[in-house]
Amino acid sequence: MPSAAKKRKLPSTAIENITKSTLSDFINEIQKKREDTAKSILDYDFNKKRVRIISQVQLVPDYCEGVVYWMWRDCRVQDNWAFLFAQKLALKNEVPLHVCFCLERVAEECKRLNISFHLLKSCDYDVLSKWIIEHKIGAVVCDFSPLRVPKNCLEEVKKKIKKDVPLVQVDAHNIIPCWIASEKQELTVWGMRNKINSKLDEYLTEFPPVIKHPYISSFDPKPIDWDEEIQALEVDKSVGPIEWASPGYNEAMKMLKNFLETRLNIFATKRNDPTQDALSNLSPWFHFGHISHQRVVLCVQKYKSKYTKNVDAYFDAAIVRRGLAENFCFYNEYYDSLKGAYNWAQKSLIEHRDDERTHNYTLEQLSAAKTHEDLWNSAQLQLVKEGKMHGFLRLYWAKKILEWTSNPEDALKFAIHLNDRYSIDGRDPNGYAGLEKVSEECEKLNISFHLLEGNGPDVLSQWVIDKKIGAIVCDFLPLRTPMKWVEELKEKLKEDIPLVQVDAHNVVPCWVTSKKQEYTIWNIRTKINGKLEEYLTDFPPLIEHPYKSNFKSEPIDWDRAIETREADKTVGPIEWANPDWDRAIETREADKTVGPIEWANPGYDEAMKTLKSFLEKRLKIYADKRNDPTEDALSNLSPWFHFGQISVQRVALCVQNYQFQYEESVKLYMEEAVSHRELADNFCFYSDNYDDINGAYNWARKTLEDHRKDKRTHIYTIEQLSKAETHDDLWNAAQLQLVKEGKMHGFMRMYWGKKILEWTPTPEDALKYAIHLNDHYSIDGRDPNGYAGCMWSISGVHDHGWTERPVFGKVRYISYDYCKRKFDIDAFVKKYGGMKHKHTVTK
């Protein structure tokens, strides 16, 4: 997860009371629940609504010699609906199961499960499609993401694999699949909440286990040098290391356990106080898929009777609001642009485009936390130092970016840049760092793990043909690039190869939650809650696969794979010859200016450590302390969610166990982990403009345009924002937290984003800067939650119009004084060092 390829350690404060034995007991307890649910996925009544069939065919061809799970978002073995569906396909057809394109710790687990793990270098779809063809893969299952890059990749793979190979997508990221939660873009959290709540019982179920696969591949995966693969990544070394989050399932489980035990009980009352540690802190693990949202929600749910308000509040944040972000990115193609804002917001921002700004900061000034405001500076510094920002301060942070930039476009651009650059759940080498564990676990389960190099859809489709793969199952991520990958793979596959996508990220699959973009958290909450009982179930186990592949996975040099991430696209599928994962990770393309994240280590075990810590220490205070950035009350699982190393559903199931103990905390965590997370997926899935002002609602576009020329009191450059060099010590501290820790407290994220709008020349600049900073520094950057959050702060997505004011128009405003009333600003600023910087308006 951190941007520099180094081993990460959690701070002692997060895990001081979590010994290896207590963590092992916690993990074993969850494994027993899986085994009690079903012996294997064959004995489990799998909800087919979790799956989207991308290809034209559904039946596995007769020549099938294996099924491949194309993993790229939910990078874990257990509590992964996509992985489970892929094993179900392989078991039914009595063929080996292969995993392609995953994280290092996934490979370890795959090995234990007799599942081949293959590392395909680069996201090049040519690599995957060629690999599929070469190995006669009969079906492809893939992850889900609502962002444009994975969406585009999916389309490319679809084009390149044989038409007879099914390509299936599973939303293993959301509890309710994004497309089920809502069939359209939801415009408010109220709309999303209703839809999610109506489906939650159906989808919030326990997982069956992934079992040791009985069918062994005829070819072995090539050995992977993970160190070399990670070294090959291009890392921004200007971003410092994140100390608090280490990648992997166990680290995520540590954080979850800590949240449940120490912070859930204050979540409802303290979650909006950046000075309180009341949040789950699980965002990095969610982002990288190291832990399942569903698992966290299930764990939080156990505290329902004890911390009712806390659990309700967490559920709203984790399920409804997260779902709203997914919904936004899924249905709005302009999710990272002002075009994605609502009409009222676009109009309002345009009307105020030329309003005078009291300050006008560059991206550089914002990045360096060099503004006139100590609170904003502190929020930015938190983002820089910790790779995260408190959720409440994120609101203020982003609003100030709008206020301090030349136009709404700049504000959005700056906010996205800062989030993606410094946030721990941005694009990061530790996404690969967790794969080694996956490959090891696959090996134990008799499942091959393959790392392929090249253009994903091209290489995978060729590999599928060569290896005679009969079906492909893939992850779901509602962003442009992964969506494009799936479409391209679909085009390249043979017509008789099924391509199936499973939303293993959400509790309720994105497309099940809603069939349109949801516009409010209330709408998506209702839809999710209506489906939660059906989908929030426990997982069956992933068993040892009974059919062995007739070819082996090549050893993976992980350092070299990451070091050479930008591979020659003209080269066909390449599998690594040496099992050096460190080298594979070292070679990934990464921004060397962004330092390593120390607090989050990759892998399922690390995610489980964090989960255990959350359940035991923080879940109880989640309701009361989750909005206080000075309190450690969050789950801290975001990196593992982001990289798919823990299932949200697993977390939800664990949290749910506390519903009678911490009723309010469990409720609030479920809202956050399920509804809000799925709202973000919904947004990215249904909106092409999820990262553009054009993705804003009409009212927001209008109001931002109306105030485009309003005078800014401060104008900062992206460089100033990145370095936390503003006049606002709170904003600087938030930005420094993001830079240093790879995360920012959720409350501070609101403030941080609002200030970027306030301090940049245009709304477009504000959005651009916010997205840049988030993607650059956040450990879970380039995630639907990041895009939805930046769009909320700067262009009013999932919000409604407020009292009109300069620069913001009718977009919600958050002031320094408001933050001062919510939490101890001085304590937060002192923690991250958000000193004020003198600044005059840039003319």
C-alpha positions in Angstrom: 0.0 0.0 0.0 2.7 2.6 0.7 4.3 4.2 -2.3 7.8 3.1 -1.6 8.5 -0.6 -1.6 9.4 -1.3 2.0 8.1 -3.6 4.7 5.4 -1.8 6.8 4.7 -1.8 10.5 1.6 -0.8 12.4 2.1 1.6 15.2 2.3 -0.1 18.6 -0.8 1.9 19.8 -2.9 0.0 17.3 -1.8 -3.5 18.1 -0.1 -3.3 21.5 -2.6 -5.7 23.1 -3.0 -8.0 20.0 -0.7 -11.0 20.4 -0.2 -13.7 17.7 -2.3 -16.1 19.7 -5.2 -13.7 20.1 -5.1 -12.8 16.5 -4.9 -16.5 15.5 -7.9 -17.2 17.7 -9.8 -14.4 16.0 -8.9 -15.6 12.5 -9.7 -19.3 13.4 -13.0 -18.3 14.8 -14.0 -16.7 11.5 -12.7 -19.7 9.5 -14.9 -22.0 11.7 -17.9 -19.8 10.8 -17.1 -20.3 7.1 -16.9 -24.1 7.6 -20.1 -24.1 9.6 -21.8 -22.3 6.7 -20.8 -24.9 4.1 -18.2 -27.6 3.4 -17.4 -25.9 0.1 -19.0 -23.6 -2.4 -20.6 -26.6 -4.1 -22.7 -27.1 -0.9 -23.6 -23.4 -0.7 -26.6 -21.7 -2.3 -24.7 -19.0 -4.3 -26.7 -15.9 -5.0 -26.3 -15.6 -8.8 -27.4 -11.9 -8.7 -23.8 -11.2 -7.4 -22.6 -12.1 -11.0 -22.7 -10.2 -14.3 -22.2 -12.2 -17.4 -20.0 -10.0 -19.6 -19.7 -12.4 -22.6 -22.4 -13.5 -25.0 -22.0 -17.2 -23.9 -22.8 -18.8 -20.5 -21.7 -22.4 -20.9 -18.1 -23.6 -20.5 -16.8 -25.1 -23.8 -16.1 -28.8 -24.0 -12.3 -28.3 -24.6 -11.9 -26.5 -21.3 -8.8 -27.4 -19.4 -9.2 -24.8 -16.6 -11.1 -21.8 -15.2 -9.2 -18.6 -14.4 -10.1 -16.0 -11.8 -8.7 -12.7 -13.1 -8.1 -10.8 -9.9 -7.4 -7.1 -9.9 -9.4 -5.4 -7.1 -10.3 -7.9 -4.4 -6.9 -9.3 -3.7 -7.6 -11.9 -1.1 -8.6 -15.6 -1.1 -11.2 -16.0 1.6 -14.4 -13.9 1.9 -14.2 -13.2 -1.9 -17.4 -14.0 -3.8 -15.5 -13.8 -7.1 -12.9 -16.3 -6.0 -15.7 -18.6 -4.6 -17.7 -18.4 -7.9 -14.6 -19.2 -9.9 -14.0 -22.3 -7.7 -17.6 -23.3 -8.1 -17.2 -23.2 -11.9 -14.0 -25.2 -11.8 -15.5 -27.8 -9.4 -18.6 -28.3 -11.4 -16.6 -28.8 -14.6 -13.9 -30.9 -12.8 -11.0 -28.8 -14.0 -8.1 -26.9 -12.4 -8.5 -23.3 -11.1 -6.0 -20.6 -11.9 -5.6 -17.1 -10.5 -4.1 -14.4 -12.7 -2.9 -10.9 -11.9 -3.0 -10.7 -8.1 -1.1 -9.7 -5.0 1.9 -11.4 -3.5 0.2 -12.8 -0.4 -2.7 -14.1 -2.3 -0.1 -16.3 -4.2 0.9 -18.0 -0.9 -2.6 -18.8 0.1 -3.4 -20.1 -3.4 -0.5 -22.5 -3.2 -1.9 -24.0 0.0 -5.2 -24.4 -1.7 -3.9 -26.2 -4.8 -4.8 -23.2 -6.9 -2.3 -22.0 -9.5 -1.3 -18.3 -9.1 0.0 -16.5 -12.2 1.4 -12.9 -12.1 0.7 -11.3 -15.5 2.8 -8.2 -15.7 1.1 -4.9 -16.6 -2.6 -4.3 -16.8 -2.3 -5.0 -20.6 -5.3 -6.9 -21.7 -3.4 -8.5 -24.5 -1.3 -10.5 -21.9 -4.4 -11.9 -20.2 -6.3 -12.8 -23.4 -3.3 -14.5 -24.9 -2.6 -16.4 -21.7 -6.3 -17.6 -21.6 -6.1 -18.8 -25.2 -2.7 -20.5 -24.8 -3.8 -22.5 -21.7 -7.3 -23.4 -23.0 -9.1 -21.6 -20.2 -12.8 -22.3 -20.4 -14.1 -19.5 -18.3 -12.9 -16.2 -16.8 -14.2 -14.7 -13.6 -13.1 -11.1 -12.8 -13.4 -8.5 -10.1 -15.6 -5.4 -10.3 -14.6 -1.8 -10.2 -16.7 1.2 -11.2 -13.7 3.3 -12.4 -13.1 3.9 -16.1 -9.6 2.2 -16.4 -10.7 -1.2 -15.1 -14.0 -0.9 -17.0 -12.1 -0.2 -20.2 -9.8 -3.1 -19.6 -12.7 -5.4 -19.1 -14.1 -4.4 -22.4 -10.7 -5.0 -24.1 -10.4 -8.5 -22.6 -14.0 -9.2 -23.7 -13.0 -8.3 -27.3 -9.8 -10.4 -27.3 -10.7 -13.7 -25.7 -12.5 -16.4 -27.7 -16.2 -15.8 -28.1 -17.0 -19.2 -26.6 -15.2 -18.4 -23.3 -17.6 -17.0 -20.7 -16.4 -13.8 -19.1 -18.1 -13.2 -15.7 -17.8 -10.3 -13.3 -18.5 -10.6 -9.6 -18.8 -7.6 -7.3 -16.8 -9.0 -4.4 -16.1 -5.5 -3.2 -19.6 -4.4 -2.2 -21.9 -6.3 0.1 -24.8 -5.6 -2.4 -23.4 -5.7 -6.0 -23.3 -2.2 -7.4 -25.7 -3.0 -10.2 -28.2 -4.6 -7.8 -28.0 -1.9 -5.2 -29.4 0.5 -7.7 -30.0 0.5 -11.5 -29.2 4.2 -11.8 -27.1 6.9 -10.3 -28.5 7.8 -6.9 -28.4 11.5 -6.2 -28.6 11.4 -2.4 -27.5 9.3 0.5 -31.2 9.0 1.5 -32.1 7.3 -1.8 -29.2 5.0 -1.6 -29.8 4.1 2.0 -33.3 3.0 1.4 -32.3 0.8 -1.6 -29.4 -0.8 0.3 -31.4 -1.4 3.5 -34.1 -3.1 1.5 -31.6 -5.6 0.1 -29.2 -6.0 3.0 -30.7 -9.1 4.5 -30.4 -11.0 1.3 -26.7 -10.2 0.7 -25.2 -9.7 4.2 -24.5 -13.4 4.7 -21.6 -15.4 6.0 -19.1 -16.7 3.4 -18.4 -20.3 2.7 -14.7 -21.2 2.7 -12.4 -21.5 -0.3 -11.3 -25.1 -0.2 -8.3 -27.0 -1.3 -8.9 -27.5 -5.0 -9.1 -31.2 -6.0 -8.1 -30.6 -9.7 -4.4 -29.9 -10.4 -3.3 -27.9 -13.4 -1.2 -29.6 -16.0 1.2 -26.6 -16.0 2.8 -24.9 -13.1 2.9 -21.1 -12.5 6.2 -19.5 -13.1 8.1 -18.6 -9.9 7.5 -15.0 -8.9 10.3 -12.7 -7.6 8.0 -10.4 -5.6 10.8 -8.1 -4.5 11.9 -7.5 -8.0 8.3 -7.0 -9.1 7.8 -4.3 -6.5 11.1 -2.7 -7.3 9.9 -2.3 -10.9 7.1 0.0 -9.9 7.5 3.7 -10.5 7.1 5.2 -7.1 6.8 8.9 -6.2 9.5 9.1 -3.6 8.6 12.6 -2.6 5.7 11.0 -0.7 7.0 9.7 2.6 6.4 6.3 4.2 3.2 5.5 5.9 3.9 4.0 9.3 0.5 3.0 10.6 -0.9 0.6 7.9 0.8 -2.6 6.8 -0.7 -4.6 3.9 -2.3 -8.0 4.1 -5.3 -9.7 5.6 -3.8 -10.3 9.0 -2.9 -6.6 9.4 -6.5 -5.7 8.3 -7.8 -8.2 10.9 -5.6 -6.6 13.5 -7.1 -3.2 12.8 -10.6 -4.6 12.7 -10.1 -6.3 16.0 -8.7 -3.1 17.5 -11.7 -1.1 16.1 -14.2 -3.5 17.6 -12.5 -3.5 21.0 -11.5 0.1 21.4 -13.3 2.5 19.0 -16.6 1.1 17.9 -18.1 2.1 21.2 -17.5 5.8 20.5 -18.0 5.8 16.7 -21.5 7.4 16.8 -20.5 10.4 19.0 -16.8 10.9 18.1 -16.6 9.9 14.4 -16.7 13.5 13.2 -14.1 14.7 15.7 -10.7 14.6 14.0 -9.0 14.8 17.4 -10.5 11.5 18.4 -9.5 8.0 17.2 -13.0 6.8 16.6 -12.9 5.6 13.0 -12.3 2.0 11.9 -9.2 3.0 9.9 -9.8 0.1 7.6 -10.0 2.1 4.4 -6.5 1.1 3.0 -7.4 -2.6 3.3 -10.8 -2.1 1.8 -9.2 -0.1 -1.0 -6.7 -2.8 -1.9 -9.2 -5.6 -1.3 -7.2 -7.2 1.5 -10.3 -7.5 3.6 -13.9 -7.8 2.7 -16.4 -5.0 3.6 -18.9 -7.8 4.2 -16.6 -9.5 6.7 -16.1 -6.2 8.6 -19.8 -5.5 8.6 -20.6 -9.0 9.9 -18.1 -8.5 12.7 -19.4 -5.1 13.6 -23.0 -6.5 13.6 -22.2 -8.7 16.6 -22.1 -5.5 18.7 -25.6 -4.4 17.7 -27.1 -4.9 21.1 -24.3 -3.4 23.0 -23.6 -0.3 20.8 -26.7 0.1 18.8 -26.2 3.7 17.7 -22.5 3.1 17.0 -23.2 0.1 14.8 -26.0 1.9 12.9 -23.7 4.8 12.3 -20.9 2.6 11.1 -23.3 0.6 8.8 -24.5 3.8 7.3 -20.9 4.9 6.6 -19.5 1.6 5.6 -22.4 0.3 3.6 -24.7 3.1 2.4 -22.2 5.9 1.9 -19.5 3.6 0.5 -22.2 2.1 -1.8 -23.2 5.6 -2.9 -19.6 6.4 -3.9 -19.5 3.1 -6.0 -22.9 4.0 -7.5 -21.6 7.4 -8.4 -18.5 6.1 -10.2 -20.4 3.3 -11.9 -23.2 5.3 -13.4 -21.5 8.7 -13.9 -18.7 8.6 -16.5 -17.6 12.1 -15.3 -17.1 11.0 -11.7 -13.8 12.9 -11.5 -14.9 15.9 -13.4 -17.2 18.9 -12.8 -19.3 17.5 -15.6 -20.3 14.8 -13.2 -21.8 17.3 -10.7 -25.5 17.8 -10.5 -27.0 20.5 -12.7 -27.7 22.9 -9.9 -24.1 22.6 -8.6 -22.6 23.1 -12.1 -24.9 26.1 -12.6 -24.1 27.6 -9.2 -20.4 27.1 -9.6 -20.4 28.7 -13.1 -22.4 31.6 -11.8 -19.7 32.2 -9.1 -16.7 31.2 -11.2 -15.4 34.8 -11.3 -16.1 35.7 -7.7 -13.1 37.2 -5.9 -11.1 34.7 -3.9 -9.7 35.9 -0.6 -6.9 33.5 -1.2 -5.8 31.7 -4.3 -3.4 28.8 -3.8 -1.5 26.7 -6.3 -1.5 22.9 -6.2 2.1 23.1 -4.9 1.0 25.3 -2.0 -1.9 23.1 -1.1 0.2 20.0 -1.4 2.8 21.5 1.0 0.1 22.7 3.4 1.2 26.3 3.0 -2.0 28.2 3.3 -3.0 30.9 5.7 -5.3 28.5 7.7 -3.8 26.2 10.4 -6.7 23.8 10.4 -6.6 23.1 6.7 -2.8 22.8 6.8 -3.1 20.3 9.6 -5.6 18.2 7.7 -3.3 18.3 4.6 -0.3 17.4 6.7 -2.3 14.5 8.3 -2.9 13.2 4.7 0.8 13.6 3.9 2.1 12.1 7.1 -0.4 9.3 7.6 -1.7 8.6 4.1 -5.2 9.4 5.4 -7.3 12.2 6.6 -10.2 12.2 9.1 -13.5 12.0 7.2 -14.9 15.1 8.8 -11.9 17.1 8.0 -12.0 15.8 4.4 -15.2 17.8 4.0 -13.6 21.0 5.2 -10.3 20.3 3.4 -12.1 19.9 0.0 -14.4 22.8 0.5 -11.5 25.1 1.2 -9.8 23.9 -2.0 -12.8 25.1 -3.8 -12.7 28.4 -1.9 -9.0 29.0 -2.5 -8.6 28.0 -6.2 -9.3 30.0 -9.3 -12.2 27.9 -10.5 -14.2 24.8 -9.6 -12.3 22.7 -12.2 -9.0 23.5 -10.6 -10.5 22.8 -7.1 -11.7 19.3 -8.2 -8.4 18.6 -10.0 -6.3 19.7 -7.0 -8.4 17.7 -4.5 -8.2 14.5 -6.6 -4.5 15.0 -7.2 -3.8 15.5 -3.4 -6.0 12.6 -2.4 -4.5 10.2 -5.0 -0.9 11.3 -4.3 -0.9 11.1 -0.6 -3.7 8.8 0.4 -2.7 5.3 1.5 -5.4 3.7 -0.7 -4.2 5.3 -3.9 -2.4 3.3 -6.6 0.5 1.8 -4.7 3.1 -1.0 -4.8 1.7 -2.6 -1.6 -1.2 -3.6 -3.8 1.3 -6.1 -5.2 3.0 -6.7 -1.8 -0.1 -8.6 -0.6 -0.1 -10.8 -3.7 2.6 -13.1 -2.5 0.5 -14.3 0.4 -2.4 -14.9 -2.1 -0.1 -17.0 -4.3 1.1 -19.0 -1.3 -2.5 -19.7 -0.2 -3.4 -20.6 -3.7 -0.6 -23.2 -3.8 -1.9 -24.8 -0.6 -5.4 -25.0 -2.2 -4.1 -26.7 -5.4 -4.9 -23.5 -7.4 -2.4 -22.1 -9.8 -1.4 -18.5 -9.5 0.0 -16.8 -12.7 1.6 -13.4 -13.1 1.4 -12.4 -16.8 3.2 -9.5 -18.3 1.8 -7.2 -21.0 -1.5 -5.6 -22.0 -4.0 -7.4 -19.7 -6.9 -8.2 -22.1 -4.5 -9.2 -24.9 -2.2 -11.3 -22.8 -4.9 -12.9 -20.8 -7.1 -13.8 -23.8 -4.1 -15.4 -25.5 -3.2 -17.3 -22.3 -6.7 -18.5 -22.0 -6.6 -19.8 -25.6 -3.2 -21.4 -25.2 -4.1 -23.1 -21.9 -7.6 -24.1 -23.1 -9.3 -22.3 -20.3 -13.1 -22.8 -20.4 -14.3 -19.9 -18.4 -13.1 -16.6 -16.8 -14.3 -15.0 -13.6 -13.1 -11.4 -12.9 -13.3 -8.8 -10.2 -15.5 -5.7 -10.3 -14.3 -2.1 -10.1 -16.6 0.6 -11.5 -13.8 2.8 -12.8 -13.0 3.6 -16.4 -9.8 1.6 -16.9 -10.8 -1.7 -15.2 -14.2 -1.5 -17.0 -12.4 -1.0 -20.3 -10.2 -4.0 -19.5 -13.2 -6.2 -19.1 -14.8 -5.0 -22.3 -11.6 -5.5 -24.2 -11.1 -9.0 -22.8 -14.7 -9.8 -23.8 -14.0 -8.8 -27.4 -10.8 -10.9 -27.5 -12.1 -14.1 -26.1 -13.5 -16.9 -28.1 -17.3 -16.7 -28.4 -17.7 -20.0 -26.5 -15.7 -18.9 -23.4 -17.9 -17.4 -20.7 -16.6 -14.2 -19.1 -18.2 -13.6 -15.7 -17.8 -10.7 -13.4 -18.4 -11.0 -9.6 -18.7 -8.0 -7.3 -16.8 -9.4 -4.4 -16.0 -5.9 -3.2 -19.5 -4.9 -2.1 -21.8 -6.7 0.2 -24.7 -6.2 -2.2 -23.4 -6.2 -5.8 -23.3 -2.8 -7.3 -25.7 -3.7 -10.1 -28.1 -5.3 -7.6 -28.2 -2.4 -5.2 -29.5 -0.1 -8.0 -29.8 -0.2 -11.7 -29.2 3.5 -12.0 -27.1 6.3 -10.5 -28.4 7.0 -7.0 -28.3 10.7 -6.0 -28.5 10.5 -2.2 -27.3 8.3 0.6 -30.9 8.0 1.7 -32.0 6.4 -1.5 -29.1 3.9 -1.7 -29.4 3.1 2.1 -33.0 2.1 1.6 -32.1 -0.1 -1.4 -29.1 -1.7 0.4 -31.1 -2.3 3.6 -33.8 -4.0 1.6 -31.3 -6.5 0.2 -28.9 -6.8 3.1 -30.5 -9.8 4.7 -30.2 -11.7 1.4 -26.5 -10.8 0.8 -24.9 -10.2 4.2 -24.3 -13.9 4.7 -21.2 -15.8 5.8 -18.9 -17.2 3.2 -18.4 -20.9 2.6 -14.7 -22.0 2.7 -12.5 -22.1 -0.3 -11.4 -25.7 -0.3 -8.4 -27.5 -1.7 -9.1 -27.9 -5.4 -9.4 -31.6 -6.4 -8.3 -31.1 -10.0 -4.7 -30.3 -10.7 -3.6 -28.2 -13.7 -1.6 -29.9 -16.4 0.8 -27.0 -16.5 2.6 -25.2 -13.6 2.7 -21.5 -12.7 6.0 -19.9 -13.5 8.0 -18.6 -10.4 7.4 -14.9 -9.9 10.1 -12.3 -9.4 7.9 -9.7 -7.6 10.5 -7.0 -7.3 11.3 -7.1 -11.0 7.6 -7.3 -12.0 6.9 -4.0 -10.1 10.1 -2.4 -11.3 9.1 -3.0 -14.9 5.5 -2.2 -14.6 5.5 -0.2 -17.8 6.2 -3.3 -19.9 6.7 -3.4 -23.7 3.1 -3.8 -24.9 4.4 -5.5 -28.1 5.7 -8.4 -26.0 3.4 -11.4 -25.6 2.5 -13.0 -22.3 5.6 -13.4 -20.0 5.6 -15.4 -16.8 8.4 -14.9 -14.2 11.1 -17.5 -13.9 12.3 -16.8 -10.3 10.1 -16.8 -7.1 11.4 -13.5 -5.8 8.4 -11.4 -4.8 10.4 -8.6 -3.3 12.1 -7.9 -6.6 8.7 -8.0 -8.4 7.3 -5.3 -6.1 10.4 -3.2 -6.2 10.2 -2.9 -10.0 6.6 -1.5 -10.1 6.2 2.1 -11.5 5.8 4.2 -8.4 6.3 7.8 -7.4 9.5 7.7 -5.4 8.8 11.1 -3.9 5.9 9.5 -1.9 7.4 7.8 1.1 6.5 4.3 2.4 3.5 3.8 4.6 4.6 2.2 7.8 1.3 1.5 9.6 -0.4 -0.8 7.1 1.2 -4.1 5.9 -0.3 -6.0 3.0 -2.1 -9.3 3.2 -5.1 -10.9 4.7 -3.4 -11.7 8.0 -2.5 -8.0 8.5 -6.1 -7.0 7.6 -7.4 -9.5 10.2 -5.1 -8.0 12.8 -6.5 -4.6 12.2 -10.1 -5.9 12.2 -9.5 -7.7 15.5 -8.1 -4.5 16.9 -11.1 -2.5 15.7 -13.6 -5.0 17.1 -11.9 -5.1 20.5 -10.8 -1.5 21.0 -12.4 1.0 18.6 -15.9 -0.3 17.6 -17.3 0.5 21.0 -16.3 4.2 20.6 -17.1 4.4 16.9 -20.5 6.0 17.3 -19.2 8.7 19.6 -15.7 9.3 18.3 -15.7 8.5 14.6 -15.9 12.1 13.5 -13.2 13.3 15.8 -9.8 13.3 14.0 -7.9 13.3 17.3 -9.4 10.0 18.3 -8.5 6.6 17.0 -12.0 5.3 16.6 -12.1 4.2 12.9 -11.6 0.6 11.6 -8.5 1.6 9.6 -9.3 -1.2 7.1 -9.5 1.1 4.0 -6.2 0.0 2.5 -7.1 -3.7 2.7 -10.6 -3.0 1.3 -9.1 -1.0 -1.5 -6.6 -3.7 -2.5 -9.2 -6.4 -1.9 -7.1 -8.1 0.8 -10.1 -8.4 3.1 -13.8 -8.6 2.3 -16.1 -5.8 3.4 -18.7 -8.6 3.9 -16.3 -10.4 6.3 -15.8 -7.2 8.3 -19.5 -6.5 8.2 -20.3 -10.0 9.5 -17.7 -9.5 12.3 -19.0 -6.1 13.3 -22.6 -7.4 13.2 -21.7 -9.8 16.0 -21.5 -6.7 18.3 -24.9 -5.2 17.4 -26.4 -6.0 20.8 -23.2 -4.8 22.6 -22.5 -1.6 20.7 -25.8 -1.0 18.8 -25.2 2.6 17.7 -21.6 2.0 16.7 -22.5 -1.1 14.7 -25.3 0.7 13.0 -23.1 3.7 12.0 -20.2 1.5 10.9 -22.5 -0.6 8.7 -23.8 2.6 7.2 -20.3 3.8 6.5 -18.8 0.5 5.3 -21.7 -0.7 3.3 -24.1 2.1 2.3 -21.6 4.9 1.7 -19.0 2.6 0.1 -21.6 1.2 -2.2 -23.0 4.6 -3.0 -19.5 5.5 -4.3 -19.3 2.4 -6.4 -22.8 3.2 -7.7 -21.7 6.7 -8.7 -18.6 5.5 -10.5 -20.4 2.6 -12.2 -23.3 4.7 -13.6 -21.6 8.0 -14.1 -18.9 8.4 -16.8 -17.9 11.7 -15.3 -17.2 10.5 -11.8 -13.9 12.5 -11.8 -15.1 15.5 -13.7 -17.2 18.6 -12.9 -19.5 17.3 -15.7 -20.4 14.5 -13.3 -21.9 17.0 -10.9 -25.7 17.5 -10.7 -27.2 20.3 -12.8 -27.8 22.5 -9.8 -24.2 22.2 -8.7 -22.8 22.9 -12.1 -24.9 25.9 -12.5 -24.1 27.4 -9.1 -20.4 26.8 -9.5 -20.5 28.5 -12.9 -22.5 31.4 -11.4 -19.7 31.9 -8.9 -16.7 31.0 -11.1 -15.4 34.6 -11.1 -15.9 35.2 -7.4 -12.8 36.6 -5.7 -10.8 34.1 -3.7 -9.2 35.2 -0.5 -6.3 32.9 -1.2 -5.2 31.1 -4.4 -2.8 28.1 -4.0 -0.9 26.1 -6.5 -1.0 22.3 -6.5 2.6 22.4 -5.3 1.7 24.6 -2.3 -1.3 22.4 -1.4 0.8 19.3 -1.8 3.4 20.7 0.7 0.7 21.9 3.1 1.9 25.5 2.6 -1.4 27.4 3.2 -2.4 30.0 5.8 -4.7 27.4 7.4 -3.0 25.3 10.1 -5.9 22.8 10.2 -5.9 22.2 6.5 -2.1 21.9 6.5 -2.2 19.3 9.3 -4.8 17.3 7.4 -2.7 17.4 4.2 0.4 16.4 6.3 -1.5 13.5 7.8 -2.3 12.4 4.2 1.3 12.7 3.1 2.8 11.0 6.2 0.2 8.3 6.9 -1.2 7.8 3.4 -4.7 8.5 4.9 -6.7 11.4 6.2 -9.5 11.2 8.8 -12.9 11.1 7.1 -14.1 14.3 8.8 -11.0 16.2 7.9 -11.4 15.0 4.2 -14.6 17.1 4.0 -12.9 20.2 5.3 -9.8 19.5 3.2 -11.8 19.2 0.0 -14.0 22.3 0.7 -10.9 24.4 1.2 -9.3 23.3 -2.0 -12.4 24.6 -3.8 -12.2 27.9 -1.8 -8.4 28.4 -2.6 -8.2 27.5 -6.3 -9.0 29.6 -9.4 -11.8 27.4 -10.7 -14.0 24.4 -9.6 -12.2 22.4 -12.3 -8.8 23.2 -10.7 -10.2 22.4 -7.2 -11.4 19.0 -8.3 -8.3 18.3 -10.3 -6.1 19.2 -7.3 -8.1 17.3 -4.8 -8.1 14.1 -6.9 -4.4 14.5 -7.6 -3.5 14.9 -3.9 -5.8 12.1 -2.9 -4.6 9.7 -5.6 -0.9 10.7 -5.1 -0.7 10.3 -1.3 -3.7 8.2 -0.1 -3.1 4.5 0.3 -6.6 4.0 -1.1 -6.4 6.6 -3.8 -7.8 5.9 -7.3 -10.9 4.4 -5.6 -14.6 5.1 -6.0 -14.7 6.4 -2.4 -12.0 9.0 -3.2 -13.7 10.2 -6.4 -17.1 10.4 -4.7 -15.6 12.2 -1.7 -13.9 14.8 -3.8 -17.0 15.3 -6.0 -19.1 15.6 -2.8 -16.8 18.3 -1.3 -16.3 20.3 -4.5 -19.4 19.8 -6.6 -22.1 18.7 -4.3 -22.5 15.1 -5.5 -24.8 13.1 -3.2 -25.7 16.4 -1.5 -28.3 19.2 -2.0 -28.1 22.9 -2.3 -27.3 25.1 0.7 -27.4 28.8 1.5 -25.6 30.6 -1.3 -22.2 32.2 -0.6 -19.3 33.4 -2.7 -17.1 30.9 -4.5 -19.2 27.9 -3.3 -22.6 29.1 -4.6 -25.0 26.6 -3.2 -22.4 23.9 -2.6 -22.1 23.0 1.1 -19.6 25.1 3.1 -17.6 24.0 6.1 -15.8 26.6 8.2 -12.8 26.6 10.4 -15.0 27.7 13.3 -17.4 24.8 12.6 -14.5 22.3 13.0 -13.4 24.1 16.2 -16.8 23.4 17.7 -16.6 19.7 16.7 -13.2 18.8 18.0 -9.9 20.0 19.5 -8.2 21.7 16.5 -5.1 22.5 18.4 -4.5 18.9 19.4 -4.9 17.8 15.8 -2.6 20.6 14.4 0.0 19.8 17.1 -0.1 16.1 16.1 0.7 16.7 12.5 2.5 20.0 12.6 0.2 22.2 10.4 1.9 25.6 10.9 0.4 28.6 9.2 2.1 30.1 6.1 1.9 33.7 5.1 0.3 34.1 1.7 -1.2 36.8 -0.5 -3.7 36.3 -3.3 -2.3 35.4 -6.6 -3.7 37.9 -9.1 
